[in-house]
Structures are given as structure tokens and as C-alpha cells.
């Protein structure tokens, strides 16, 4: 197995391991599972992978910059999800949450474009 293939397998294992850690932790503790999930683990791992793969400083910095702006319009979903889940069930709530996130993202992108920040 080549070194690049080994690194790719390593990346998959570490990344998948974190997802499993979050879901297993959430089974035992709502708060601790949510705390771990709320950490920017995926972003930090992505920054590490980009760095280790020799990506430019500009590419890595841009990833962090755009991640900031993409996280903000996802936040309303976390407010609405618990309310809708009690009324609509899991799958409908998940679908509605996705639509809410898309709508919030669209409005947020239009707002930011007025300030010269292009997300789309």
C-alpha cells in the first residue's frame, strides 16, 4: 500500500472515529455529546489535513474564513429542531430543519454580499 493511500486510510479512520465518539458519548450524556459535537472538530481536522497535504497558506486561511460565515446561518436550525421534533417527529423535523438552514443561508449570503463577502 502506497504512503498516500495509507494517509488516506488514516484520515478516514480518524474522522470516522470522531463521529462514532460523538454518537456514543451522546448515548450516555446529552450535554457531553452535544459539547463534543459543537466543537469545531471537523474544521480543525480539515485544517490539519490541508496543512499536512501541503496546501497553501491562502487555501487553509480561506477555509477557516468561509467556515465562519457558513456556520452562522446553521444556528437557527438548532433552535427550531427541538420544538418541531416534539410536534412533527424526527424525519419531518430533519427535512424542515434542512429547508430552514437553506433559507437562512440564502438570506445571510444576500446580506453579506452587500458588505463584499461572497458566499455563493
Buried (B, 14 or more C-beta within 10 A) or exposed (E): EEEEEEEEEEBEEEBEEBEEBBEEBBEEEEEEBBEBBEEEBEBEBBBEBBEEEEBEEEEBEEBBEEBEBBEEBBEBBEEBBEEBBEEEEEEEBBEBBEEBBEEBBEEBBEEBEEEEEEBE
